[in-house]
Amino acid sequence: MRVMHALAATLALLALLLAPAASAQTATPPRPTPPPDAVVSSRVDEFMNAEVKVNGFTGAVLLARKGVPIMSKGFAMANIEWQIANTPQTKFRLGSITKQFTSMAIMQLQQMGKLKVEDSICQHLTPCPEAWKPITVHHLLTHTSGIPSYTNSPAYMRTMMVPKTSQEMIGSFRDMPLEFAPGEQYKYNNSGYFLLGVILEKLTGKKYEDVIRDQILTPLGLADTGYDRTEIVLPKRASGYSRDGVTVRNAPYLDMAQPYAAGAMYSTVEDLLKWDQALYTDKLLPEAARKAMWTPFKGNYAYGWIVPPASPATFNRTFVQHGGGINGFSTMIIRLPDENLTAIVLANSMQAPTGRIAKDLVAIMLGEPYTVAVERTTATINPKILDSLVGVYEIVPAFQMTVTREGDQLYMQATKQPKFPLFPESETKFFLKVVDAQVTFVKDDTGAVTHLILHQLGKDQKARKLASQ
């Protein structure tokens, strides 16, 4: 669940600021020997303490091998105002990790014979517009329905704090034209998972939160997981924050009826490990049905899970993963089913790069390369040098980064994203504070800037400078 444009922009910097780079086909290198658990624990401590100091991480992490925690620890504050520390028992809003619980409940109904994923959603939704008749439950599960996502609406930011019924929420996007033919494309879509929640309620006669409780949480003993409503008194619930550089603010209010089946759940790192381990068993679904949940359709998306192909980006292993972003919180769970390894990162700061952190934690477990955050200092440079760096830089024709100057400050703005300040480390090296990314401006023999290199998520992306118009 990505419910704020500011958060979406930050996540975009983490995942979309870079256009996909072509990768050469090379032989798979031999795998390193995983370090002993004691070494893993020590390295994780060093890594996470640096994330806290340098990047302001606040949250909890858990790493496990075959269901046994190697490291389970809280970092920084669950509530800054009262100076209450995060622990492995702290409850965090999950955002879109909720989707895997929703998809599980849908698959359980299919197992009971109450629906089929091939059903038209109009068999289970009333009223249902004519344009939705070709859309199946499968399309909702895989973000391929073509229905516009309500969280992308310009009006959403103005109304996200307003209590609404399910029908009022559906009414905000029911009459919008489809963005593409059902099944034709993948486009991440919170509307689809909202509708899945309504389908669950109709077919069971229960509220969505009761369906999840009765079909999943109670059978697995997940006592610290549930539907997060602001009005309930929930012990050990983390407060959600937003960071702008070193400035921390309370996150904007969100009525939790709006994220619903797309992103309204809370949990702890410990409960999510129980959830993770249950997915290796038949407690909730038989093996064939679980396999269907993890079979990607388009865009590496399966049913509530992202399943990318094994590649150097996944250390040539099978990853089953999903993240979440919601007002005040950022989350990620990565599962390596072949080795039964788990990495869970829950943060009560909406800008926290939980995806990168979780991947680095997996790298530590596997003995693969990872990078410890280092504190960066801002250098003082001649403002006249900034003018030579201003311009438009192109990774691919459809994706550019525009560097501008306002006074003595440089800003970078990616295509369709807000602009963010760049801070100098030297006359050619700059860094962003909103995410862990750096920029190197490259000059030719005459001193003219020819391109920049964006360093992010362990990758280097070249963007050539376009000629001035």
N, C-alpha and C positions, 0 to 999 in steps of 0.2 A: 504494500500500500504506500503510494507516494502521494501525499496529500497537500504538499506545499510547493509552489513554484520555486522558492528559494532552495528547498531541499532537493527538488528535482534537478536544479541547476548544479548543485554541488555533486550529486550523484552522476550527473552527466560529465562533469570534469573528471570523475573517477573512471567512468566507463566509456564515455562518448567523445571526450575532448580529442581523443585520438581516433582517426580513421583507421580501420583495420589494415595492418601492414602485411604485405605478402611475405610468406615464410618459405625459405628454401627447404627442399626435401633432403634431410640428412639422416644418416643412420642413428638409431636410438642409442645414446651412450649407456654404458653400464650403470646400474643403479648403485648409489652409495649405500654403505651399511648403516642402517638406522642406529643412532646413538642410544645408550642405555637410558632408562627412564629418569635416573637421577641427573644425568647430563641434560636431558630435555627440560626438566624442571628448572634447572639453573639457568639455562639459556632463555627460557620463556620469561623468567623473572627479570633478567637483564633487558630483554626485548620490550616487555610491557612497561617496565619502569621508565624506559626511554620514551615510549609512546605517551606516558603520562606527563613527563617533564617537558618534552619538546612539542608534542601535538595536542596536549590537553585531554588525553583520553580519560573517560570516566565510565566505568561499567564493570562487567565481570566476564571472565573467560573460563572455559573448561576444555581440556584436551583429554581424550580417553583412548585406550587401546583395548579392544575386545570388551568394552563396557566398564573397564576399570579406570578411574580417573588417574591421569599422570599429574595433572595440575588442575586445580579448581580454586579460583581466587577472585576476590573483588579488588577493584582499584579506584582510588579517588572517592568522590562523594555521591551517595544516593540522594542526599539533600544538602545542598551547599549552605543554605540559610541556617540550618540547625547543625551542620557539620556532622552528619550521620554517614558513616562509611558504607560503601558497597560491599556486599558479601556474596558468596555463592547462593545464598537464600533470598537475595533481593529480587523482587518481581519487576520485570521490565515489560513495557508494551512491545509486542512482536512485529507490528506492521504486517508486511506481506508473508511472513512465515506462517501467518494464519491460513494462507491458501492451502497449505499441505494438509491441514486438519479438515478444511472444507472438502477438498478432493477425496480424502479418505472416507468421509461420511457419505459422499455421493457414491463411491465405489461399494461401500457397504450396502447401500440401498439397491444397487444393481445386483449384488450377491443375494439379497433377499427377494429379488424379483419384482421390486417396486418401480424400477425404471431400467432403461437401457441407455448407454451413452450415445447410441445412434438415434434416440428419440428426438423429434423436433421439440424445441423448448415450448412451442405453443401447445403441446399436449399437457403441459404442467404449469402454464402461466396464463392468467386471465386479468385484464384483457391483453391480447397479444396482437401486435400490428402485422399486417400482411407481409411486410418486408422481413419479419423474423421467422416466418414459417420454414425457410430452408436451413435455419440455424439449429444445430444439434447441441445436446449437452456436451458432446465431445468438443465442439467448437468453443464453448464457454471455458471448458477446462484448459484448453490449449491457447487461449488468446487469439483465436483465428475467426471470431464471429463477425468482425467488421463493425460491431456496435461501438460508437464513440465512448471513450472512458469519461465518466462524469467528473473525475478529478482533473481533467484537462480543460474543463470549461472555465472561461474567464470569470464567470459568476461564482465559481466554487469558493474562491478565497474570501468572498464577501459573505458567504452563507454557511461556512463550515462549522460555525459555532451554534447554529440554529437547530433545535430538535425537529426531526422530520420523521414521518412514518415511512415504511418501506414503499408504499405506493406513491408517496410524494417524491421519494428519491428516484424511483423508476420513471416517474412522470417527467423528471428533468432531462431524460435522454431517450424516452420511448419514441418520440416522434422525429428524432434526428435521422437524417439519411445515413445509411450504412457507408462506411469509409472504403469498403471493398467487398467483393462477393465472399460469402462464408466459405472458409477453408482455403481461400486463395493466398492469404498472407498471414504472417504473424505480427501482431502489434499488442504490446502489453496493455492490459485493459482491466481496470477495476470494476467496470460495470458488469462484466461477465461473471465475476465471482460474487458480486452483489446478488445477481439473479440466481446463482446457484444456492445461495442462502435462502432465498424465497422459495425455491423448489424444494429444498429440504423441509422447510416449515409446512408446505402444502401437503407433501406426501407422508409426513409423520404426524401432523396435527400438533406439533410442539414448536416452541420457540427455538430459533437457531442455537442459542447458547445451551439449551437443554438437550438438543440433539447431540451436540459435541460432548457435553458432560456424560450423557447416558451411553453413547456408543463408543466413546474413546477414553475420556478422562477417568471415569470411575473404573472401567475394566482394567486400566493400566495403573491405577493408584496415583494419578497425577493431581495431588491435592493442592499444589501451588500453581496451577494453570487454570485459566478461565477467560471469560469475556470481561474486559476491563470497562467498567462504568465509573465515571467520575464521582457519582453520588454515593457509591458504596464505600464503607470503611474497609480498606484492604491493608492488612498489616504488611509491613516491609515493602511497600510499593515505592519505587524510585520516582523522584520528580524528574520531569523532562526539561532539557535545556537546549539553547541555541547559542553557538559561538560565532563571533565575528572577530577573528584574530584572537586577542587575549581577552576580549570583552565577552562575558557570559550573561545571558538573559534567560528568564523563564520562557519556555516555548509558548506560542500562541495556543489559545484554548481550542479544543475540537470536541464537538458533540460525538460521542462514540457510537451513536446510531448510524452515523454516516459511513465510517469504514466497514462496520458490520462484518459480513463473511469474507470480505477482501482484506481485512487488516485490524480487527478489533481485539484480538486476544492478548493476554499477558502470560508470562511464564518465568521460570528461573533456568539457569544453566543446568542445574541438577535434574529438574523435571524433563528438560529437553533431551538429556542423555537417556532417561528412561524411555522416552518416546522413540529416540533413535534405535535403541536396542530392541524395542518391541517390533520394529519394522523388519527384523531378521526372523521373526516368528510368525506363526499362524494365528496369533491371539486376536487380531482384528480382521485380517483378510488371508485367504489362502495364497500360496505362492504365485499361481498363475495370475491372479488379480493384482497382486503387488507388482509383478513384472510389467503388467500393462500400465500401471501408474508411472513407471519409470522409463517408458518407451517414448522418446521425443517425437513430436510430429513436425513442427516447423520452428526454426529459430532455436533449436536445442531445447525447446520447452515440452515437457511431458504433462503430467497432471499435478500441478502445484509444485513441481520441482523442475529445476534446470539440470539437464544432463548433457554436458558438452562432450564431444569426442575426446578420447585420450590423445594428448598432444604435449609438446614441451610446456605449454601453459598450465597443464594439469600434472606436470612431472611424469607424463606418459602413463598416467593411471586413470581409472574411472572415477570421476567425481559425480556425486549427486548432491545438489546444493540449492539454497535459496536465501535471499536476503530480504530485508524489510526496511522501510523508511517511513516514519510517521512523526507528527509534531513532537519534537523532543527526544526522539529515539532512533537508533540505527542498529540493525541486527544482521547476523549471518550464521548459518549452519552449513558446514561442509561435511559430507560423509564419504568415506572411501570404503565401499562395501566389500571389495576384494580382500582388504586387509583388516576390516572392521576397525577403522580409525575414525575418530570424530573430533571436529573442532567447532566450538560454539562461542560466539562473541556477541554479547548484548551490551549496548551502550546507551546511556541516558543523555546523549548529546547527538543532535540530529545530523551534525556534520562529520561524525566519527567515521573514518574509512574502514568499516568493519569487514568489508570484503577483502581488502588488501591485508588487513591484520590477520584474518582467519587463514588466508592462503600462506602467509609467512609462518604462522604457527604450525600449519601442516608441513611446511618445508623443514621446520625445526625437528618435527617428529621423524621425518623421513631422512634427515641428514642432507637435505638439499640446500642450495645457497639461499640466503635471505639477507636483508639489510636492516641493521639497527638504526633507528632515527638519531640524527645528530642535530644539535642546536645550531641554528644558522644566525649569523649576525649581519646586520645591514651596514653596508659600506657607504661612504660619502663620495660621490663622483661629480664631475663637472656636468652641470645641467645641459650644456651644449651638446654633450655626447648623446643625450637622450634623443635628440632630433634625428640622428642617423639611424636609430632603431625603430622609429615610427614607420608603420606601413602595414600592408596586407600580406599575410603569409599563407600559402596554400599547401595543404597536405594532399587533397584531391579536389577537383573542381567544385564538388558539392560541399566541401568542408574547408573553411578558412578560419584563420585567427587574425584579428585586427588588433594591432598595437597602437595605442594613442598616448598622447601626453597631455596632462592637465597640470599646469604649473611645473613643479619639479617631480611629479609622480607619473610613472608609466602604468598603463592599464592594458589588460589583454581581454578580448572578447571573442569567444568562439561563435560559430554560426548558430543563430537562434538562442543564444545564451546571454545572461547578464555579463557585465564586465567586472573583472576582479583586479585589484592592484598587484603590480609586480614590484618586488623589492630587490635592490642590487646587492650582490656579494662582491662584484667587481664590475669593470666597465663592460663586460660581455656576459657575465653570469648573473641570473636573476632567479628568484623563487617566489612561489605563491604561499600564502599563509592559510588560505581557506582549505586547501588540500595539500598533500605531500607531492609536490611537483616542482620541477626546476626547468629553466629555459636558458639555453646557451645561444647567443647570437654569433654567427660565423661570418668573418670578413675575408675578402680576397686580398691580393697583394697591394691593391690601391687603397685599401682601408674601407671599401664599400661593403655594406652588409649584403650577403647573397642569400642567406637562409638562416633559419633558426632550428635548433634541435630541442624537442620537448622530452624531458626525462620524467617518466611516470610509470608506476607499477612495474618497475624493472625493465621497461622498454624505452628505446630511443626512437623518436619519430621526427623525420626531417620535413620541414615545411619551407618551400622556396619563397623568396620574397618577390612579389609581383611588381612589375614596373609601375611607376606612378601614373595615374590616369590624367 
